[in-house]
Amino acid sequence: MADDDIYERLADMSAGHERTDTRPTTVIGVFRVADFDHWAAGYAKAVAADSALLGHRVWRSQDDPSTVMVAESFDSRSYAEAAWTHEATREAMARDGIDLTSLRYTFYDEVG
């Protein structure tokens, strides 16, 4: 399967997802990458393909440059869950060098 197919599937999921709530949600994900620059290039393509992603930030550990943390904001919990668990998302993560066994993510509400 061509690389672009992953981004097309992500874009289709974004456009076609029916939200079941309107609870703004931020997902914090932490994981290890094999090559940060390779991962960053793929991540840039993935976030560009997701028109429903409201915003994102990336941090890289000072003590272990292979450890990355991302924060992604969505307009609903249902969409955040769909975006993080979609088959194409997992494929893109693996292809971009994320060690999926290290992946941890949590859903957060903004307070105040």
PyMOL commands that set and color helices and strands:
alter all, ss='L'
color gray80, all
select helices_A, chain A and resi 3-16+36-49+77-85+87-95+100-102
alter helices_A, ss='H'
color red, helices_A
select strands_A, chain A and resi 25-32+55-60+67-74+104-108
alter strands_A, ss='S'
color yellow, strands_A
deselect
rebuild
show_as cartoon
